[in-house]
């Protein structure tokens, strides 16, 4: 099966569903407006008919009173008719006119104040660019639909015709489409408005350098976090990272069965967390961060992503799927382009800076650079003072990697409430502290 033909078929079906939903919603809106107009016309015709009959009756009585017609002996005199008919008729006409004016005023206020009907809401949803919010049904997918532009024009004309006598015409200016650069600038503006914590060093951060041959930064230098993480130009302490909202995985019992599941993109970073980041193969301590959700990535921004970043996100989406083929990668790319799959944008707000941890890690890295070891052979420096003849035991990154859960963003994270003693233990014990269950991978 040709992948391009399958993708074109999927897009054609989605487009046909959008047109079908738009046509049905427009039809419902037209029918509803016409029913309201017919009901209003019937009420007005009934009132006009009553007024016409009353007018004819009053005119006939006035003609009889002033036309010289001989009244019946039992009828009242002309003076009595003039005194009773004229005041009563004028008062009734005045009351009816006032009631009509009040009714029209109430209908106008109700038309202005009421919310959009369900049909109009469905029409707006169908005309939006988000396919996941499209209301469609299998039974209506195969119907012949009229041309959407002509039907939309008919809906607007009927709406203006019906409401012109009740509501003033309001001109609504459609906003121009927003580009990907503007969306990124608005997201950075949100990050720039966040407050900065106190206690951040004024000078530039120093990298954490660990000597070869067993180096943590070399072990994690190929991480993809640098591709999916961006920092605010105005305030580089704040940033955001991209993560797929849904991931595909293979059923462990059936190799050909695949399923999609939602992902908690914030995870443990909903609480304050110590974060490290990797830049140009060097690790830096960033501070205490807390994650929060920003607006999801739009299709325009997806189109402007670099090929490396897009491939990293697609690879992360299909990481749990077995037997991934180029066709699966192509179909996933098309789903992201159409907006069926979403990319979450998670903001990173710096809320503190652990100076004790920062100094301790730098001091320990300096000691490692002098001694050439990540840790002492028997744990504590005091225990190693009398063990000069023992051979040094270097840190094995592979053993640590087996117990750490590296997330796709590849940063090193420790608990935010770590005390200075815990920070010393983290720096002094090296791999043992990094392999603890309360650490995870992030970048």
KEFI-109322 format. One line per 5 residues: number of its first residue (from 1); for each residue x, y, z of C-alpha. Coordinates in nm, 4 decimals, m for minus. Each point is the difference from the previous one (the first is absolute). Example, Ala and Ser with C-alpha at 12.3 -4.5 7.8 and 13.67 -1.06 7.14 Angstrom:
1 = 1.2300,m0.4500,0.7800; 0.1370,0.3440,m0.0660;
REM end
This chain:
1 = 0.0000,0.0000,0.0000; 0.1333,0.3389,m0.1004; 0.0547,0.2183,0.3124; m0.0710,0.3218,m0.1871; m0.3274,m0.1397,m0.1369;
6 = m0.1091,m0.1091,0.3477; 0.0793,0.3413,0.1460; m0.1877,0.1777,m0.2796; m0.2995,m0.2278,0.0601; 0.0019,0.0795,0.3721;
11 = 0.0186,0.3742,m0.0672; m0.2791,m0.0223,m0.2594; m0.2245,m0.1844,0.2459; 0.0703,0.2573,0.2704; m0.0737,0.2854,m0.2411;
16 = m0.3252,m0.1649,m0.1099; m0.1048,m0.0425,0.3624; 0.0710,0.3656,0.0698; m0.2119,0.1056,m0.2980; m0.2808,m0.2348,0.1037;
21 = m0.0058,0.1260,0.3571; 0.0116,0.3599,m0.1219; m0.2907,m0.0534,m0.2385; m0.2149,m0.1745,0.2619; 0.0714,0.2670,0.2595;
26 = m0.0828,0.2763,m0.2484; m0.3230,m0.1756,m0.0953; m0.1030,m0.0275,0.3655; 0.0764,0.3676,0.0555; m0.2083,0.1038,m0.3030;
31 = m0.2932,m0.2180,0.1073; 0.0075,0.1409,0.3504; 0.0078,0.3601,m0.1221; m0.2825,m0.0669,m0.2462; m0.2161,m0.1589,0.2705;
36 = 0.0517,0.3032,0.2248; m0.0859,0.2334,m0.2876; m0.3155,m0.1951,m0.0930; m0.1223,m0.0022,0.3579; 0.0585,0.3732,0.0305;
41 = m0.1816,0.0686,m0.3299; m0.3007,m0.2048,0.1117; m0.0241,0.1962,0.3229; 0.0250,0.3321,m0.1829; m0.2630,m0.1042,m0.2578;
46 = m0.2420,m0.0950,0.2777; 0.0500,0.3374,0.1690; m0.0437,0.1846,m0.3311; m0.3225,m0.1907,m0.0718; m0.1423,0.0904,0.3423;
51 = 0.0896,0.3659,m0.0529; m0.1593,m0.0025,m0.3454; m0.3277,m0.1385,0.1340; m0.0072,0.2511,0.2826; 0.0713,0.2813,m0.2428;
56 = m0.2873,m0.1057,m0.2290; m0.2357,m0.0250,0.2966; 0.0970,0.3446,0.1240; m0.0283,0.1481,m0.3499; m0.3489,m0.1481,m0.0431;
61 = m0.1181,0.1382,0.3325; 0.1434,0.3417,m0.0796; m0.1763,0.0019,m0.3382; m0.3283,m0.0938,0.1637; 0.0456,0.2717,0.2610;
66 = 0.0829,0.2854,m0.2385; m0.1574,m0.1039,m0.3325; m0.3669,0.0913,0.0692; m0.1192,m0.3593,0.0207; m0.3198,m0.0338,0.2045;
71 = 0.0816,m0.2074,0.3017; m0.2216,m0.2720,0.1372; m0.2350,0.1180,0.2750; 0.1813,m0.2158,0.2475; 0.3408,0.1351,m0.1033;
76 = 0.1709,0.2783,0.1876; 0.0136,0.3552,m0.1295; 0.2829,0.1409,m0.2148; 0.1432,0.1986,0.2866; 0.0223,m0.3109,0.2186;
81 = 0.1713,m0.1942,m0.2805; 0.2536,0.2804,m0.0559; 0.0685,0.0261,0.3705; 0.0518,m0.3773,0.0496; 0.1419,m0.1338,m0.3276;
86 = 0.2635,0.2635,m0.0714; 0.1774,m0.0024,0.3415; m0.0198,m0.3788,0.0311; 0.1292,m0.0631,m0.3535; 0.2930,0.2388,0.0264;
91 = 0.0974,m0.1397,0.3379; m0.0085,m0.3597,m0.1320; 0.2096,0.0886,m0.3040; 0.2510,0.1750,0.2251; 0.0221,m0.3022,0.2313;
96 = 0.0477,m0.2430,m0.2899; 0.2718,0.2190,m0.1525; 0.1794,0.0228,0.3331; m0.0192,m0.3780,0.0493; 0.1454,m0.0582,m0.3463;
101 = 0.2866,0.2380,0.0702; 0.0784,m0.1719,0.3297; m0.0103,m0.3427,m0.1646; 0.2372,0.1060,m0.2777; 0.2356,0.1508,0.2576;
106 = m0.0006,m0.3212,0.2046; 0.0670,m0.2133,m0.3099; 0.2910,0.2249,m0.0969; 0.1566,m0.0230,0.3474; m0.0495,m0.3773,0.0053;
111 = 0.1595,m0.0378,m0.3436; 0.2988,0.2079,0.1119; 0.0439,m0.1766,0.3324; m0.0532,m0.3639,m0.0862; 0.2990,m0.2274,m0.0689;
116 = 0.0757,m0.1556,m0.3342; m0.2227,m0.3000,m0.0696; 0.1403,m0.3497,m0.0123; 0.0015,m0.0039,m0.3787; 0.2145,0.3127,m0.0204;
121 = 0.2430,m0.1386,0.2579; 0.0299,m0.3187,m0.2039; 0.0595,0.2105,m0.3101; 0.2837,0.1903,0.1678; 0.1560,m0.3240,0.1216;
126 = m0.0251,m0.1575,m0.3440; 0.1665,0.3025,m0.1618; 0.2921,m0.0054,0.2438; 0.3369,m0.1410,m0.0996; 0.0096,m0.2633,0.2764;
131 = m0.1114,m0.3413,m0.1340; m0.0209,m0.1464,0.3517; m0.2878,0.2394,0.0816; m0.1906,m0.0803,m0.3185; m0.3483,m0.1446,0.0502;
136 = m0.0511,m0.2764,m0.2515; m0.2005,m0.3210,m0.0230; 0.0435,m0.3088,m0.2190; m0.3519,0.0311,m0.1349; 0.0552,0.3407,m0.1523;
141 = 0.3433,m0.0594,m0.1466; m0.1287,m0.1239,m0.3346; m0.2646,0.2604,m0.0756; 0.0316,0.2454,m0.2832; 0.0645,0.3404,0.1520;
146 = m0.0580,0.3359,m0.1688; 0.2815,0.2413,m0.0574; 0.1095,0.1382,0.3404; 0.0578,0.3554,m0.1177; m0.3428,0.0291,m0.1602;
151 = m0.1707,m0.1475,0.3060; 0.1877,0.2283,0.2363; m0.1012,0.2998,m0.2095; m0.3660,m0.1112,0.0137; 0.0218,m0.0312,0.3786;
156 = 0.1416,0.3503,0.0380; m0.2632,0.1521,m0.2309; m0.2884,m0.1703,0.1826; 0.1429,0.0985,0.3386; 0.0253,0.3658,m0.1035;
161 = m0.3476,m0.0061,m0.1557; m0.1678,m0.1485,0.3074; 0.1763,0.2081,0.2634; 0.0136,0.3303,m0.1902; m0.3349,0.1120,0.1405;
166 = 0.0888,m0.1011,0.3552; 0.3723,0.0546,0.0502; 0.2518,0.2467,m0.1400; 0.2522,m0.1359,m0.2480; 0.3403,m0.0584,0.1596;
171 = 0.3103,m0.0087,m0.2196; 0.2533,m0.2547,0.1301; 0.3567,0.0213,m0.1281; 0.1610,m0.3402,m0.0440; 0.3473,m0.0044,0.1591;
176 = 0.2906,m0.0667,m0.2278; 0.1720,m0.3402,0.0381; 0.2795,0.0024,0.2538; 0.3392,m0.1225,m0.1126; 0.2252,m0.2446,0.1820;
181 = 0.2463,0.2761,0.0928; m0.2772,0.2009,0.1693; m0.1112,m0.3061,0.1981; 0.3540,m0.0621,0.1203; 0.0377,0.3681,0.0947;
186 = m0.3268,m0.0072,0.1962; 0.1140,m0.3130,0.1850; 0.3325,0.1647,0.0845; m0.1900,0.3087,0.1170; m0.1861,m0.2176,0.2509;
191 = 0.3307,m0.1405,0.1240; 0.1545,0.3479,0.0196; m0.2866,0.1189,0.2214; 0.0748,m0.2665,0.2637; 0.1825,0.1281,0.3095;
196 = 0.3593,m0.0967,0.0725; 0.1017,m0.1590,0.3312; 0.2589,0.1511,0.2303; 0.3439,m0.1434,0.0585; 0.0947,m0.0700,m0.3625;
201 = 0.3748,0.0543,m0.0618; 0.0767,0.3157,m0.1926; 0.2873,m0.1532,m0.1950; m0.0254,m0.2668,m0.2671; m0.0606,m0.3578,0.1067;
206 = 0.3025,m0.2266,0.0055; m0.0265,m0.3398,m0.1672; 0.0298,m0.3233,0.1969; 0.3013,m0.1758,m0.1526; 0.0702,m0.3636,0.0877;
211 = 0.3315,m0.1542,m0.1088; 0.0332,m0.2754,m0.2571; m0.0217,m0.2903,m0.0682; m0.3367,m0.0405,0.1753; m0.1787,0.3340,m0.0400;
216 = m0.3635,0.0735,0.0589; m0.0194,0.2780,m0.2591; 0.1511,m0.2253,m0.2676; m0.2366,m0.2787,0.0955; m0.3005,0.2324,m0.0517;
221 = 0.1391,0.2222,m0.2770; m0.2250,m0.1587,m0.2643; m0.3195,0.0858,0.1860; m0.2792,0.1683,m0.1945; m0.0949,0.2549,0.2656;
226 = 0.1960,0.2781,m0.1692; m0.2243,m0.0365,m0.3070; m0.3319,0.0151,0.1840; 0.0881,0.2631,0.2629; m0.0052,0.3776,m0.0593;
231 = 0.0914,0.2859,0.2312; m0.1571,0.3449,0.0182; 0.2155,0.2663,m0.1723; m0.0989,0.2716,0.2503; 0.0396,m0.2178,0.3118;
236 = 0.2179,m0.2996,m0.0654; m0.0873,m0.1450,0.3427; m0.3444,m0.0987,m0.1340; m0.0683,m0.2292,m0.2930; m0.2226,m0.2737,m0.1360;
241 = 0.0309,m0.3443,m0.1536; m0.2082,m0.1935,m0.2520; m0.1452,m0.3448,0.0612; m0.2597,m0.2114,m0.1838; m0.3369,m0.0277,0.1722;
246 = m0.0611,m0.3513,m0.1368; 0.2357,m0.2921,m0.0489; m0.0367,m0.3209,m0.1961; 0.0889,m0.3323,0.1602; m0.0187,m0.3643,m0.1030;
251 = m0.2012,m0.2583,0.1894; 0.2554,m0.2317,0.1641; m0.2172,m0.3030,m0.0733; m0.0942,0.0854,m0.3587; 0.2823,0.1472,m0.2053;
256 = m0.2366,0.1337,m0.2669; m0.2325,0.1815,0.2442; 0.0877,0.3612,0.0725; m0.1708,0.2536,0.2226; 0.0196,0.3713,0.0739;
261 = 0.0099,0.1274,0.3568; 0.0115,0.3484,0.1487; 0.3137,0.1214,0.1759; 0.0422,0.2041,0.3170; 0.2447,0.2524,m0.1430;
266 = 0.0506,0.1892,0.3268; 0.0462,m0.3054,0.2213; 0.2084,0.0468,0.3113; 0.0994,0.3515,m0.1016; m0.3341,0.1298,0.1256;
271 = 0.1927,0.0375,0.3271; 0.3214,0.2042,0.0412; 0.2890,m0.2016,m0.1444; 0.3770,0.0458,m0.0246; 0.0917,0.0081,m0.3684;
276 = 0.3187,m0.0319,m0.2025; 0.0271,0.0662,m0.3719; 0.2448,m0.1029,m0.2701; 0.1495,0.2507,m0.2417; 0.2776,m0.0773,m0.2471;
281 = 0.0806,m0.3235,0.1831; 0.0365,0.1702,0.3417; m0.2377,m0.0222,0.2927; m0.1159,0.3063,0.1927; m0.2039,0.0346,0.3158;
286 = m0.3064,0.2094,m0.0924; m0.1786,0.0372,0.3349; m0.3333,m0.0992,0.1509; m0.2709,m0.0190,m0.2642; m0.3725,m0.0583,m0.0130;
291 = m0.1822,m0.1040,m0.3164; m0.3337,0.1313,m0.1274; m0.1993,m0.0455,m0.3187; 0.0075,0.2568,m0.2803; m0.2103,m0.0007,m0.3160;
296 = 0.0581,m0.3074,m0.2126; 0.2131,0.0254,m0.3099; m0.2027,0.1071,m0.3042; 0.0223,m0.1471,m0.3482; 0.1733,0.3171,m0.1227;
301 = 0.2704,m0.0396,0.2643; 0.0359,m0.3683,m0.0879; 0.0708,0.0945,m0.3598; 0.2723,0.2428,0.1150; 0.1788,m0.2490,0.2260;
306 = 0.3441,m0.1123,m0.1050; 0.0175,m0.3484,m0.1558; 0.2127,m0.1220,0.2913; m0.2546,0.1151,0.2604; m0.2928,m0.1483,m0.1933;
311 = 0.1818,m0.3316,m0.0390; 0.0804,m0.0043,0.3726; m0.3670,0.0526,0.0905; m0.1151,m0.2671,m0.2470; 0.2609,m0.2421,0.1317;
316 = m0.1208,0.0636,0.3540; m0.3618,m0.0524,m0.1070; 0.0783,m0.3402,m0.1537; 0.2571,m0.1074,0.2604; m0.2307,m0.2656,0.1467;
321 = m0.0999,m0.1459,m0.3370; 0.1745,m0.3054,m0.1395; 0.0793,m0.0593,m0.3658; m0.0166,0.3678,m0.0942; 0.0149,0.0495,m0.3765;
326 = 0.0546,0.3144,m0.2104; m0.3704,m0.0083,m0.0821; m0.0865,0.0264,0.3715; 0.2330,0.2985,0.0347; m0.1564,0.1653,m0.3057;
331 = m0.3552,m0.0569,0.1282; 0.0902,0.1394,0.3421; 0.1500,0.3068,m0.1669; m0.3229,0.0540,m0.1936; m0.2054,m0.0337,0.3191;
336 = 0.2108,0.2698,0.1651; m0.0303,0.2237,m0.3078; m0.3802,m0.0405,m0.0085; m0.0336,0.0718,0.3730; m0.1376,m0.3432,0.0911;
341 = 0.2996,m0.0602,0.2280; 0.0987,0.2803,0.2352; 0.3315,0.1193,0.1374; m0.0130,0.1359,0.3546; 0.2000,0.3068,0.0958;
346 = 0.1084,m0.0138,0.3655; 0.1341,0.3182,0.1557; 0.2985,m0.0089,0.2373; m0.0096,0.2686,0.2698; 0.3077,0.0547,0.2146;
351 = m0.1191,0.0462,0.3590; 0.3281,m0.0336,0.1910; 0.3695,m0.0770,m0.0039; 0.1710,m0.2417,0.2396; 0.3383,0.1657,0.0511;
356 = 0.1142,m0.2747,0.2382; m0.0616,m0.2680,m0.2598; 0.1587,0.2136,m0.2729; 0.3217,0.0602,0.1987; 0.0203,m0.3587,0.1196;
361 = m0.0314,m0.1520,m0.3445; 0.2611,0.2395,m0.1409; 0.2403,m0.0775,0.2846; m0.0476,m0.3720,m0.0468; 0.0517,0.0359,m0.3757;
366 = 0.3245,0.1882,0.0707; 0.1191,m0.2766,0.2303; m0.0848,m0.2564,m0.2646; 0.2011,0.1952,m0.2565; 0.3040,m0.0123,0.2293;
371 = m0.0305,m0.3625,0.1094; m0.1307,m0.1383,m0.3280; m0.2749,m0.1909,0.1796; m0.3742,0.0555,0.0307; m0.0042,m0.1302,0.3610;
376 = 0.2330,m0.1499,0.2581; 0.0276,m0.3804,0.0024; m0.1675,m0.0616,0.3361; m0.2656,0.2752,0.0126; 0.1083,0.2684,0.2525;
381 = 0.3265,0.1972,m0.0001; 0.0671,m0.0998,0.3636; m0.0192,m0.3671,m0.0813; 0.2355,0.0444,m0.2941; 0.2667,0.1804,0.2025;
386 = 0.1432,m0.3290,0.1241; m0.0652,m0.1931,m0.3195; 0.2665,0.1474,m0.2217; 0.1027,m0.3361,m0.1375; m0.3459,m0.0915,m0.1266;
391 = m0.0569,0.0284,m0.3706; m0.2450,0.2769,m0.1041; m0.3402,m0.1117,m0.1190; m0.1259,0.2312,m0.2772; m0.3671,0.0798,m0.0459;
396 = m0.1758,m0.2218,m0.2499; m0.2594,0.2049,m0.1955; m0.1603,m0.3098,m0.1485; m0.0905,m0.1327,0.3452; m0.1563,0.3341,0.0898;
401 = m0.1895,0.0224,m0.3273; m0.1653,m0.3337,0.0718; m0.1671,0.1432,0.3114; m0.0742,0.3553,m0.1217; m0.3014,0.0807,m0.2122;
406 = 0.1308,0.2470,m0.2541; m0.2829,0.2023,m0.1484; 0.0296,0.1171,m0.3586; 0.0982,0.3472,0.1224; 0.3172,m0.1354,0.1608;
411 = 0.0588,0.2211,0.3022; 0.1266,m0.1099,0.3363; m0.2571,0.0695,0.2724; 0.0281,m0.0301,0.3795; m0.2675,0.0683,0.2663;
416 = m0.0642,0.3717,0.0559; m0.0144,m0.0318,0.3794; 0.3509,m0.1495,0.0199; 0.1964,0.1349,0.2948; 0.3664,0.0901,m0.0029;
421 = 0.0841,m0.3411,0.1469; m0.1928,m0.1698,m0.2800; 0.1779,0.2198,m0.2533; 0.3338,m0.1052,0.1470; m0.1077,m0.3616,m0.0215;
426 = m0.0984,0.0505,m0.3616; 0.3397,0.1456,m0.0826; 0.2028,m0.2379,0.2160; m0.1670,m0.3315,m0.0759; m0.0191,0.0598,m0.3706;
431 = m0.1655,m0.2877,m0.1795; m0.1736,m0.1350,0.3106; m0.1876,0.3242,0.0544; m0.0837,0.0350,m0.3668; m0.1410,m0.3502,m0.0084;
436 = m0.2510,0.0683,0.2769; m0.3684,m0.0483,m0.0703; m0.0807,0.3697,0.0542; 0.1996,0.1149,m0.3023; m0.1077,0.0042,m0.3602;
441 = 0.1368,0.1063,m0.3330; m0.0837,0.3414,m0.1482; 0.1716,0.2739,m0.2033;
REM end
